[in-house]
Amino acid sequence: MIRRPKTQWIALGLLTIVFNTLLVLVVIPKVSSRIGGLYNANHFADGYDQLAENLAAGNGYRFFPDTARTLMREPGYPTLLAGVYTVFGKGFTAVELTNVLLALGTACLIICLARKLSSRRLVIFGAPLLFLFHPETLLAETRGGVEILFAFMLTLFMLSVYRAFKSSQWWDYLLSGAVLGLTVLVRSTPVLFPFLLLAYLLLCVSRQNQRLSTLRNVAAMMLAMLGALSPWIIRNYTLTNKFVPTASVLGISAQSGLYLSTHQAIGNALLDTEAFWERNQLAWKLGYHFKPGYYQYFYSSSDELEFSNFLFHRTVREYEAHPLLFLKAVGLNMLKFWCGGKTWKSTILSGALQFPVLALATLGLVYSAKDGRLREVAPLALLIAYLVAVSVPILAQARYSQPLIPFLSILACMAIVKIRQAPELVGSQSK
């Protein structure tokens, strides 16, 4: 690529910031009447605003002032949102600006991560641009949801993993574990990832002393992760007398995934409404005291956890009795993870946006394997595969794949570099 003076790169960076901000704050809101029903732009998801409002008001971590303290959502994003409310008020523009800043921060982390995998400027600068202007990222910036913060934390965690791999020092693994713990406080899905990382590292070493140091390093990562989670774990134990390291939403997700799998699971927004009414009916039949809604808002934290466990075990029993239904659910969730929308139109549009990037990222992995560089991209591939694997047995939506766009963008740009090199290689061989 042509070398440019530093001032031109600075100007390009500023132009990128301005353009991204205008898209999020001006352009998308102006067309929100056309896409709002398809993509849930310009509103809050999953009750994060309710949790943040009660935190900011001093009512504690609960959905309503009169309901019990909840375990249903990880505290990372609501705590950040409560801080935004406290400083800037409850205007949605401040939330969007926070998302823009997080997206720009993620882009900077992508640059640092890409430098560890390639010296090509197309990868180093193309990947963050692909992330920033991917429509899924732009839409996530307009929502009051966890995706942008989760993408930032995942990218920061992966950067810390590469640092730990390079140094092989236990304190770098300790730092990486602390970052992972903070990431899990945003969304709990990566909590078991160190076990996959341990299996991979043990496969890569042959000497006994290397295995011992690997065990020590990953143990340091896990301890640091638990240390970061400990205030949340202690708080949950005082409320329920149970060890709850993550959140209590698993049962709701499992019941919703089962309900969708037994009906028209794609492109039918009404099914989600029917699923939560089924949850309400089940809670009433079991005699719980709660406030009905999409989530069941309990007046006892123990009841909330107990009902979630009931829903989860009920779903497991159903899948055990009907294994083919479970396979159907996994297959549908594999598709919905990348493009599942509220309507067939939004599903098709999401697929048109995601599958080309996914195909290029897969090519990037293939080219890396052919070039003998699979170990370099293995951590990215493992994290992508892990997050997909823990979602598809339970519940999946297109927004679940948005936090993976930083890693897909790097791999996709690596594939583009190889594709561009192909004519040059053929020409040199013919000579």
C-alpha positions in Angstrom: 0.0 0.0 0.0 1.1 3.6 -0.7 2.8 5.2 2.2 1.2 8.4 3.4 2.5 11.2 5.7 1.4 10.9 9.3 -0.8 14.0 9.0 -2.8 12.3 6.3 -3.3 9.3 8.5 -4.4 11.6 11.3 -6.9 13.3 9.0 -8.2 10.0 7.8 -8.7 8.9 11.4 -10.6 12.1 12.3 -12.7 11.8 9.2 -13.6 8.2 10.2 -14.6 9.4 13.7 -16.8 12.2 12.3 -18.4 10.0 9.7 -19.2 7.2 12.2 -20.7 9.7 14.7 -22.8 11.3 12.0 -24.1 7.9 10.9 -25.1 6.9 14.4 -26.5 10.2 15.6 -28.0 11.7 12.5 -28.4 9.3 9.5 -29.7 6.2 11.2 -32.2 8.1 13.4 -33.6 9.8 10.3 -34.4 6.4 8.7 -35.3 4.7 11.9 -39.0 4.7 10.9 -38.0 2.3 8.1 -35.6 0.0 10.0 -36.8 0.4 13.6 -39.3 -2.4 13.4 -36.7 -4.7 11.8 -33.7 -4.0 14.0 -34.8 -2.4 17.2 -32.8 0.7 16.7 -33.0 3.7 19.1 -34.3 1.9 22.1 -33.1 -0.2 25.1 -33.1 -4.0 25.1 -33.4 -6.5 27.9 -34.3 -4.1 30.7 -30.8 -2.6 31.0 -32.3 0.9 31.3 -34.6 -0.2 34.2 -31.6 -1.6 36.1 -29.5 1.5 35.4 -32.3 3.9 36.5 -32.7 2.1 39.8 -29.0 2.0 40.4 -28.7 5.7 39.7 -31.7 6.4 42.0 -30.1 4.5 44.8 -32.7 1.7 44.8 -30.2 -1.1 44.2 -29.8 -3.6 41.4 -33.4 -4.3 40.6 -35.8 -3.9 37.7 -38.5 -2.1 39.8 -38.2 -0.3 43.1 -40.7 -2.7 44.7 -39.3 -6.0 43.3 -36.4 -8.0 44.7 -32.7 -7.5 43.8 -32.1 -9.4 40.7 -29.5 -11.8 39.4 -31.0 -11.9 35.9 -28.5 -9.6 34.2 -24.8 -9.3 34.6 -23.9 -5.9 36.2 -21.3 -4.6 33.8 -23.4 -2.7 31.3 -26.2 -1.5 33.7 -23.4 -0.1 36.0 -21.9 1.8 33.1 -25.3 3.0 32.0 -26.1 4.2 35.6 -22.8 6.2 35.5 -23.9 7.8 32.2 -27.3 8.7 33.7 -25.7 10.2 36.8 -23.4 12.4 34.8 -25.4 13.3 31.7 -29.0 12.5 32.6 -31.3 10.0 30.9 -31.2 11.3 27.4 -30.6 8.6 24.7 -28.0 10.7 22.9 -25.6 10.3 25.8 -26.1 6.5 25.5 -25.4 6.6 21.8 -22.3 8.7 22.3 -21.0 6.2 24.8 -21.5 3.4 22.3 -19.6 5.5 19.7 -16.7 6.0 22.0 -16.7 2.3 22.9 -16.8 1.4 19.2 -13.9 3.7 18.4 -12.0 2.2 21.4 -12.6 -1.2 20.0 -11.3 -0.1 16.6 -8.0 1.0 18.3 -7.8 -2.4 20.0 -8.3 -4.1 16.7 -5.4 -2.2 15.3 -3.2 -3.4 18.1 -4.4 -7.0 17.7 -4.0 -6.9 13.9 -0.4 -5.8 14.3 0.3 -9.1 16.1 -0.9 -11.1 13.2 0.1 -9.1 10.1 2.3 -6.3 8.9 0.0 -5.5 6.1 -1.7 -2.1 6.3 -4.8 -3.5 4.7 -5.2 -5.8 7.7 -4.0 -3.3 10.3 -6.3 -0.4 9.1 -8.8 -2.3 7.0 -10.1 -4.5 9.9 -11.1 -1.6 12.2 -12.8 0.2 9.4 -14.7 -3.0 8.4 -15.8 -3.2 12.1 -16.8 0.4 12.5 -18.8 0.6 9.3 -20.3 -2.9 9.4 -24.1 -2.2 9.5 -24.5 -4.6 12.5 -22.0 -2.4 14.4 -23.7 0.8 13.4 -27.1 -0.5 14.4 -25.7 -1.8 17.7 -24.3 1.7 18.4 -27.9 3.1 18.2 -29.3 0.6 20.7 -29.1 0.6 24.5 -27.6 -2.9 24.6 -24.6 -4.8 25.7 -23.1 -5.7 22.3 -20.7 -2.8 21.8 -19.3 -2.9 25.4 -19.0 -6.7 25.1 -17.1 -6.4 21.8 -14.7 -3.9 23.4 -14.1 -6.2 26.4 -13.7 -9.3 24.2 -11.1 -7.5 22.0 -9.2 -6.3 25.0 -9.2 -9.8 26.5 -7.9 -11.3 23.2 -5.2 -8.7 23.1 -4.2 -9.7 26.7 -4.2 -13.4 25.6 -1.7 -12.7 22.8 0.5 -10.8 25.3 0.4 -13.7 27.7 1.1 -16.3 24.9 4.2 -14.2 23.8 5.7 -13.8 27.3 4.6 -17.1 28.9 4.8 -15.3 32.2 2.2 -16.1 34.9 1.6 -12.5 35.7 0.5 -11.8 32.1 -2.0 -14.7 32.4 -3.1 -13.2 35.8 -3.7 -9.9 34.0 -5.6 -11.6 31.2 -7.7 -13.4 33.7 -8.6 -10.1 35.4 -9.7 -8.7 32.0 -11.7 -11.9 31.4 -13.4 -11.5 34.8 -14.5 -8.0 33.8 -15.7 -9.3 30.5 -17.8 -12.0 32.2 -19.4 -9.2 34.3 -20.6 -7.7 31.0 -21.8 -11.0 29.6 -21.2 -14.4 31.1 -20.7 -16.5 28.0 -16.9 -16.6 28.0 -16.7 -17.8 31.6 -15.6 -21.4 30.6 -13.2 -20.3 27.8 -10.0 -20.8 29.9 -10.7 -24.6 29.9 -10.7 -24.6 26.0 -7.6 -22.5 26.1 -5.9 -24.9 28.5 -6.8 -27.9 26.2 -5.3 -26.1 23.2 -2.1 -25.1 25.0 -1.6 -28.6 26.3 -1.9 -30.0 22.8 0.8 -27.5 21.6 3.5 -28.5 24.2 5.3 -31.8 24.5 7.7 -31.4 27.5 6.6 -32.2 31.0 7.9 -28.9 32.4 6.0 -27.0 29.7 2.8 -28.7 30.6 3.3 -27.8 34.3 4.0 -24.1 33.4 0.9 -24.2 31.2 -1.2 -25.5 34.0 0.2 -22.9 36.4 -0.5 -20.0 33.9 -4.0 -21.0 33.1 -4.7 -21.5 36.8 -3.5 -18.0 37.4 -5.9 -16.8 34.7 -8.8 -18.6 36.3 -8.0 -17.3 39.8 -7.8 -13.8 38.5 -11.1 -14.2 36.7 -12.8 -15.5 39.9 -11.2 -12.6 41.8 -12.8 -10.1 39.5 -16.1 -11.9 39.8 -16.0 -12.3 43.6 -18.0 -9.1 44.6 -20.8 -10.3 42.3 -20.6 -13.9 43.6 -20.6 -12.8 47.2 -23.5 -10.5 46.6 -25.5 -13.3 44.9 -24.7 -15.7 47.7 -26.0 -13.3 50.4 -29.3 -13.0 48.4 -29.9 -16.7 47.6 -27.4 -18.8 49.7 -26.3 -20.3 46.3 -23.1 -20.1 44.3 -24.1 -18.0 41.3 -21.0 -16.7 39.4 -22.9 -15.4 36.4 -26.6 -14.5 36.0 -29.9 -16.3 36.4 -31.2 -15.7 32.8 -30.2 -19.2 31.6 -33.5 -20.8 32.2 -35.4 -18.1 30.4 -33.1 -18.4 27.4 -33.5 -22.1 27.4 -37.3 -22.0 27.6 -37.4 -19.4 24.8 -35.1 -21.4 22.6 -37.2 -24.5 23.1 -40.5 -22.7 22.4 -39.0 -21.2 19.2 -37.7 -24.6 18.1 -41.2 -26.2 18.3 -42.8 -23.4 16.2 -41.9 -21.3 13.2 -38.6 -20.4 14.7 -37.4 -17.8 12.2 -39.0 -14.6 11.0 -41.9 -14.6 13.5 -41.7 -11.9 16.1 -45.0 -12.9 17.8 -43.4 -16.2 18.9 -41.2 -14.4 21.4 -44.3 -12.8 22.9 -46.0 -16.2 23.1 -42.9 -17.7 24.8 -42.9 -15.1 27.6 -46.6 -15.6 28.2 -45.9 -19.3 28.6 -43.3 -18.4 31.2 -45.9 -16.2 33.0 -48.4 -19.1 33.0 -45.8 -21.5 34.4 -44.8 -19.1 37.2 -48.5 -18.6 38.1 -49.1 -22.3 38.2 -46.1 -22.9 40.5 -47.5 -20.3 42.9 -44.8 -17.6 42.6 -45.4 -14.0 43.6 -44.1 -11.9 40.8 -44.8 -9.0 38.4 -45.5 -10.4 34.9 -43.8 -9.3 31.7 -41.2 -10.5 29.2 -39.1 -11.3 32.2 -40.8 -12.4 35.4 -39.9 -9.8 38.1 -39.9 -11.6 41.4 -40.3 -10.2 44.9 -37.8 -12.8 46.2 -34.3 -13.3 44.7 -34.4 -16.9 45.7 -37.7 -17.4 43.7 -36.1 -15.8 40.7 -33.2 -18.3 40.7 -35.4 -21.2 41.6 -37.7 -20.5 38.6 -34.8 -20.1 36.3 -33.5 -23.5 37.3 -36.9 -25.0 36.9 -37.2 -23.7 33.3 -33.7 -24.9 32.5 -34.2 -28.4 33.8 -37.7 -28.6 32.1 -36.0 -27.8 28.8 -33.2 -30.3 29.3 -35.8 -33.0 30.0 -37.7 -32.1 26.9 -34.6 -32.4 24.8 -33.6 -35.7 26.4 -37.0 -37.1 25.5 -36.8 -35.8 22.0 -33.1 -35.8 20.7 -34.2 -34.9 17.2 -35.8 -31.7 18.5 -32.5 -30.8 20.2 -30.7 -31.3 16.9 -33.3 -29.1 15.1 -32.8 -26.4 17.8 -29.0 -26.5 17.4 -29.3 -26.3 13.6 -31.8 -23.4 13.7 -29.7 -21.5 16.3 -26.6 -22.0 14.2 -28.4 -20.0 11.4 -30.0 -17.5 13.8 -26.7 -16.8 15.5 -25.6 -15.1 12.3 -28.8 -13.7 10.8 -31.8 -14.5 13.0 -34.2 -11.5 12.9 -37.7 -10.6 13.9 -39.0 -11.0 10.3 -38.0 -12.9 7.2 -36.9 -9.6 5.6 -34.6 -8.6 8.5 -33.2 -12.2 8.5 -32.4 -12.1 4.8 -30.8 -8.7 5.1 -28.7 -9.8 8.1 -27.6 -12.8 6.2 -26.6 -10.7 3.2 -24.4 -8.6 5.6 -22.9 -11.3 7.7 -22.3 -14.3 5.4 -19.8 -12.5 3.0 -17.7 -11.4 6.0 -18.0 -14.9 7.6 -16.9 -16.5 4.3 -13.9 -14.3 4.0 -13.0 -15.0 7.6 -13.2 -18.7 6.9 -10.9 -18.2 3.9 -8.5 -16.3 6.2 -8.3 -19.3 8.5 -7.8 -21.7 5.5 -5.0 -19.5 4.1 -3.3 -19.2 7.5 -3.4 -23.0 7.8 -1.8 -23.4 4.4 0.9 -20.9 5.2 1.7 -22.7 8.4 0.4 -19.8 10.6 -2.6 -21.5 12.1 -1.1 -21.1 15.6 -1.0 -17.4 15.2 -4.8 -17.1 14.5 -5.8 -20.1 16.7 -6.9 -17.9 19.7 -9.2 -15.9 17.5 -10.7 -19.1 15.9 -11.1 -20.7 19.3 -12.9 -17.8 20.8 -15.3 -17.5 17.8 -16.0 -21.3 17.9 -16.5 -21.3 21.6 -19.0 -18.4 21.7 -21.0 -20.0 18.9 -20.9 -23.4 20.6 -22.2 -22.1 24.0 -25.1 -20.2 22.3 -26.5 -22.6 19.7 -27.8 -25.3 22.2 -29.8 -22.7 24.1 -30.8 -19.6 22.1 -29.3 -17.5 19.4 -30.1 -14.2 17.6 -28.2 -12.1 15.0 -27.1 -9.6 17.7 -25.1 -12.4 19.4 -22.7 -12.4 16.5 -22.0 -8.7 16.6 -19.3 -8.8 19.3 -17.4 -11.2 17.0 -17.1 -8.8 14.2 -13.6 -7.5 15.4 -12.2 -11.0 15.0 -14.0 -11.7 11.8 -12.8 -8.4 10.3 -9.2 -9.3 11.0 -9.5 -12.7 9.4 -11.5 -11.4 6.5 -8.8 -8.7 5.7 -6.1 -11.4 5.9 -8.0 -13.3 3.3 -8.3 -10.2 1.1 -4.6 -9.7 1.3 -4.0 -13.3 0.0 -6.6 -12.9 -2.7 -4.9 -9.8 -3.9 -1.5 -11.5 -3.8 -2.7 -14.4 -6.0 -2.3 -12.8 -9.4 1.2 -11.6 -8.4 2.2 -15.1 -7.3 0.9 -16.6 -10.6 2.8 -14.0 -12.6 6.1 -14.6 -10.7 5.7 -18.4 -11.2 5.1 -18.0 -14.9 8.3 -16.0 -15.2 
